[in-house]
């Protein structure tokens, strides 16, 4: 197992009550101390990842109940499974870069925690460039890693037309504007990518890059949200053609917002239905348990009937002028041939 030397953990903090030190120097010394903590955090999390990996791998030895010991180990230390595998991935990235010679052992101390995580997720070519800088003793920041990653992506991504890659290499287009375009194009199907690349070939300018990036973002957001909208699963809706028509009208942003709101509304209705059913069951049980000797409890349960019945009445508060929303919930059987168009109706009524 590769050894890592821990950073020199000495903090020379300035006196906050001292008048002999300027504000600029005070903040600079605090920044240095914070960087030491970052490096110490990185070393600690790499080793925690290695420990967790050892516990997990021990559980892979077979037998009934395989893996339960690892989960028990996590529960005893109040570590979530997601957190555990994040640390394991960090440790594996560190061992990989050290084992392949990308980094020297002591060079890990030149990274902040976030800079190391960014490097671990970067392309191998970017890792080599960052590793060389760290091995030379440079302090590696997250901003530096992102800049190099953006430059490499903008210069090499096959998702971009040659015109954009060439202008980026000639410093006519900033990588920080081209890199987001690559990330958004990667989320789209091939035919949509081709359409947007044709636009970029005709006009490989910065403003067009920004416009296409925005278009790609709205396309992916709308398509992703549409998969979760149950209203679109009825009939033979052609969502792709609807997207094309919205794009022709320059209304992709509006469509994406509408689809997102539809997804949020359906989710809210599902949660409402669950709470409504549960409240109705609880109210019924309490009513059976109560009697004439509990008039106040009966009064409370009567008040809850405005929320647990088939018709709900909810006050919108003073900001809405004291109005109430009246919702009618109608549960339909799955085999109903022609369900009404609005199974949940809502009406705003006066105070």
C-alpha positions in Angstrom: 0.0 0.0 0.0 1.4 3.4 -0.9 2.4 5.6 2.0 1.5 9.3 2.2 3.4 11.6 4.4 1.0 13.8 6.4 1.3 17.5 5.9 2.9 19.7 8.5 -0.1 20.6 10.7 1.1 23.8 12.4 -1.2 26.8 12.5 0.2 30.2 13.1 -3.0 32.2 13.6 -2.8 36.0 13.9 -4.2 37.7 17.0 -7.6 39.1 16.1 -7.2 41.9 18.8 -3.9 43.1 17.5 -3.7 46.6 16.0 -0.2 46.0 14.6 -1.3 43.8 11.7 -3.2 45.1 8.7 -6.5 43.6 7.6 -4.9 42.3 4.4 -2.1 40.5 6.2 -4.6 39.2 8.8 -6.7 37.6 6.0 -3.7 36.3 4.1 -2.4 34.4 7.2 -5.8 33.0 7.8 -5.9 31.8 4.2 -2.6 30.0 4.7 -3.9 28.3 7.8 -7.1 27.3 5.9 -5.0 25.7 3.2 -3.2 23.6 5.8 -6.5 22.3 7.0 -7.6 21.5 3.5 -4.5 19.4 2.9 -5.0 17.7 6.2 -8.6 16.9 5.3 -7.5 15.4 2.0 -5.0 13.1 3.7 -7.6 12.0 6.3 -10.3 11.3 3.7 -7.9 9.3 1.5 -7.0 7.1 4.5 -10.7 6.8 5.6 -11.5 5.6 2.1 -8.8 3.0 2.3 -10.1 1.8 5.7 -13.6 1.6 4.3 -12.4 -0.3 1.2 -10.6 -2.8 3.5 -13.8 -3.4 5.5 -15.9 -3.8 2.3 -13.4 -6.1 0.6 -13.3 -8.3 3.7 -17.0 -8.8 3.3 -16.6 -10.0 -0.3 -15.1 -13.3 1.0 -18.4 -15.1 0.6 -20.8 -16.8 2.8 -24.4 -15.9 3.9 -25.0 -12.4 5.1 -22.2 -11.1 2.8 -21.9 -7.3 3.1 -24.0 -7.0 6.2 -20.8 -6.5 8.3 -19.8 -3.5 6.1 -23.2 -1.9 6.5 -23.1 -2.6 10.3 -19.7 -1.0 10.4 -21.1 2.1 8.7 -24.1 2.3 11.0 -22.0 2.2 14.1 -19.9 5.1 12.9 -22.9 7.0 11.5 -21.6 7.0 7.9 -24.0 6.9 5.1 -23.5 4.3 2.3 -23.2 7.2 -0.3 -20.5 8.9 1.8 -18.6 5.6 2.3 -18.4 4.9 -1.4 -17.4 8.5 -2.1 -14.4 8.1 0.2 -13.6 4.7 -1.3 -13.6 6.3 -4.8 -11.3 9.1 -3.5 -8.9 6.5 -2.1 -8.9 4.5 -5.3 -8.3 7.7 -7.4 -5.3 8.5 -5.2 -3.8 5.0 -5.4 -4.4 5.0 -9.2 -2.6 8.3 -9.8 0.2 7.4 -7.4 0.5 3.9 -8.8 0.6 5.0 -12.4 3.3 7.6 -11.7 1.0 10.6 -12.3 1.8 11.9 -8.8 4.8 11.5 -6.5 3.9 10.5 -2.9 4.6 13.9 -1.4 2.9 15.8 -4.2 -0.6 15.0 -2.7 0.2 17.7 -0.1 0.2 20.3 -2.8 -3.5 19.9 -3.5 -6.5 21.3 -1.7 -9.2 18.7 -1.1 -11.5 20.0 -3.8 -8.7 20.4 -6.3 -7.7 16.8 -5.8 -11.3 15.6 -6.3 -11.5 17.7 -9.5 -8.2 16.1 -10.7 -9.4 12.6 -10.0 -12.5 13.2 -12.2 -10.5 14.8 -15.1 -9.3 13.2 -18.3 -6.0 11.3 -18.1 -4.3 14.0 -20.1 -5.4 16.7 -17.7 -4.3 14.5 -14.8 -0.8 14.3 -16.3 -0.6 18.1 -16.7 -1.8 18.7 -13.2 0.5 16.0 -11.8 3.5 17.5 -13.5 2.7 20.9 -11.9 2.2 19.3 -8.5 5.4 17.3 -8.7 7.3 20.5 -9.4 6.0 21.9 -6.1 3.1 24.1 -7.4 0.1 24.5 -5.1 -2.9 23.2 -7.1 -6.2 24.9 -6.8 -9.7 23.9 -8.0 -9.8 26.8 -10.3 -6.6 25.8 -12.0 -7.8 22.2 -12.5 -11.1 23.4 -14.0 -9.4 25.8 -16.3 -7.1 23.1 -17.7 -10.1 20.7 -18.0 -12.1 23.3 -19.9 -9.2 24.0 -22.3 -8.6 20.3 -23.0 -12.3 19.6 -23.6 -12.8 22.6 -25.9 -9.7 21.6 -27.9 -10.4 17.9 -28.3 -14.1 17.0 -27.9 -15.5 15.2 -31.0 -18.9 16.6 -30.1 -17.8 20.0 -31.4 -17.5 20.9 -35.1 -13.9 21.4 -36.3 -14.6 25.2 -36.8 -15.2 25.6 -33.1 -12.2 23.5 -32.0 -9.9 25.5 -34.4 -11.1 28.9 -33.2 -10.7 27.8 -29.6 -7.1 26.7 -30.3 -6.4 30.1 -31.9 -7.8 31.8 -28.7 -10.6 33.3 -30.7 -13.2 31.5 -28.5 -12.7 31.3 -24.7 -12.6 27.6 -23.4 -14.8 28.7 -20.4 -17.6 29.3 -22.9 -17.0 26.3 -25.1 -16.7 23.7 -22.3 -20.3 24.2 -21.1 -21.4 23.6 -24.7 -19.7 20.3 -24.8 -21.3 19.2 -21.5 -24.8 20.1 -22.7 -24.3 18.5 -26.2 -23.3 15.3 -24.5 -26.8 15.0 -22.9 -28.6 15.1 -26.3 -29.4 12.4 -28.8 -27.2 12.3 -32.0 -29.8 13.9 -34.3 -30.2 16.9 -32.1 -26.4 17.2 -31.8 -26.1 17.2 -35.6 -28.7 20.0 -35.9 -26.8 22.2 -33.4 -23.4 21.5 -34.9 -24.7 22.7 -38.3 -25.7 26.0 -36.7 -22.2 26.3 -35.2 -20.5 25.5 -38.5 -22.4 28.3 -40.2 -21.7 30.8 -37.5 -18.8 29.8 -35.2 -18.9 33.0 -33.1 -19.1 33.5 -29.3 -22.7 34.7 -29.2 -23.8 31.7 -31.3 -21.9 29.4 -29.0 -23.8 30.9 -26.0 -27.1 30.6 -27.9 -26.6 27.0 -28.8 -25.5 26.1 -25.3 -28.7 27.6 -24.0 -30.7 25.7 -26.6 -29.0 22.4 -25.7 -29.6 23.0 -22.0 -33.4 23.6 -22.6 -33.7 20.6 -24.9 -32.1 18.3 -22.3 -34.1 19.7 -19.4 -37.4 19.4 -21.2 -36.6 15.9 -22.4 -35.5 14.8 -19.0 -38.5 16.2 -17.2 -40.9 14.9 -19.9 -40.0 11.3 -19.0 -41.4 11.8 -15.5 -44.6 13.6 -16.5 -47.4 11.0 -16.5 -49.8 13.3 -18.5 -47.5 12.7 -21.5 -48.0 8.9 -21.3 -51.6 9.2 -22.5 -52.4 8.9 -26.2 -49.7 9.1 -28.9 -47.9 12.3 -28.0 -44.9 13.0 -30.2 -42.7 15.0 -27.8 -39.8 15.3 -30.3 -41.9 17.1 -32.8 -43.3 19.3 -30.1 -39.7 20.3 -29.1 -39.0 21.1 -32.8 -42.0 23.4 -33.0 -41.1 25.1 -29.8 -37.6 25.6 -31.0 -38.8 27.1 -34.3 -40.9 29.6 -32.2 -37.8 30.3 -30.0 -39.9 29.1 -27.0 -37.7 26.2 -25.7 -37.2 28.0 -22.4 -40.9 28.4 -21.9 -41.6 24.8 -22.8 -38.9 23.5 -20.5 -40.3 25.6 -17.6 -43.8 24.4 -18.4 -42.7 20.7 -18.4 -40.8 21.2 -15.2 -43.8 22.8 -13.5 -45.9 19.9 -14.7 -43.5 17.4 -13.2 -43.5 19.3 -9.9 -47.3 19.6 -9.9 -47.8 15.8 -10.5 -45.3 15.1 -7.7 -47.2 17.4 -5.4 -50.5 15.8 -6.2 -49.1 12.3 -5.5 -47.8 13.5 -2.1 -51.1 15.2 -1.4 -53.0 12.0 -2.1 -50.8 10.0 0.2 -51.2 12.5 3.0 -54.9 12.7 2.4 -55.4 9.0 2.6 -53.2 8.8 5.8 -55.0 11.6 7.5 -58.4 10.1 6.7 -57.3 6.8 8.3 -55.9 8.4 11.4 -58.9 10.6 11.9 -61.2 7.6 11.6 -59.2 5.6 14.2 -59.2 8.6 16.6 -62.9 9.1 16.2 -63.6 5.4 17.1 -61.3 5.8 20.2 -63.0 9.0 21.4 -66.5 9.5 22.8 -68.8 11.8 24.7 -66.1 12.2 27.4 -63.7 13.8 24.9 -65.6 16.8 23.5 -62.5 18.8 22.7 -60.9 15.9 20.8 -64.1 15.4 18.9 -64.1 19.2 18.1 -60.6 18.9 16.7 -61.5 15.9 14.6 -64.5 17.7 13.2 -62.2 20.6 12.2 -59.9 18.1 10.3 -62.9 17.0 8.2 -62.2 20.0 5.9 -58.9 18.3 5.0 -59.8 14.6 5.1 -63.0 14.5 3.2 -63.5 14.2 -0.6 -63.5 18.0 -0.8 -60.5 19.8 0.8 -60.6 23.5 1.8 -57.2 25.1 2.5 -56.7 28.7 3.4 -54.1 30.6 1.4 -53.6 33.1 4.2 -53.8 36.8 4.5 -51.3 37.4 1.6 -53.9 36.0 -0.8 -56.7 38.2 0.6 -58.0 35.4 2.9 -59.0 33.2 -0.1 -59.3 29.5 0.2 -58.6 26.7 -2.3 -61.2 24.1 -2.7 -59.9 20.7 -4.0 -62.1 17.8 -4.9 -60.3 14.4 -5.0 -61.9 11.6 -7.0 -60.2 8.2 -7.0 -60.7 6.4 -10.3 -60.4 2.7 -10.9 -57.5 1.6 -13.3 -60.0 -0.1 -15.7 -62.2 3.1 -16.2 -62.4 3.5 -19.9 -63.0 7.2 -20.2 -61.7 9.0 -17.1 -62.7 12.7 -16.7 -60.1 15.1 -17.9 -59.5 16.6 -14.5 -59.7 14.0 -11.7 -58.5 16.7 -9.2 -60.4 20.0 -9.5 -59.4 23.1 -7.7 -61.3 26.3 -7.2 -60.3 29.5 -5.4 -63.1 30.8 -3.2 -63.6 33.8 -1.0 -62.8 34.0 2.7 
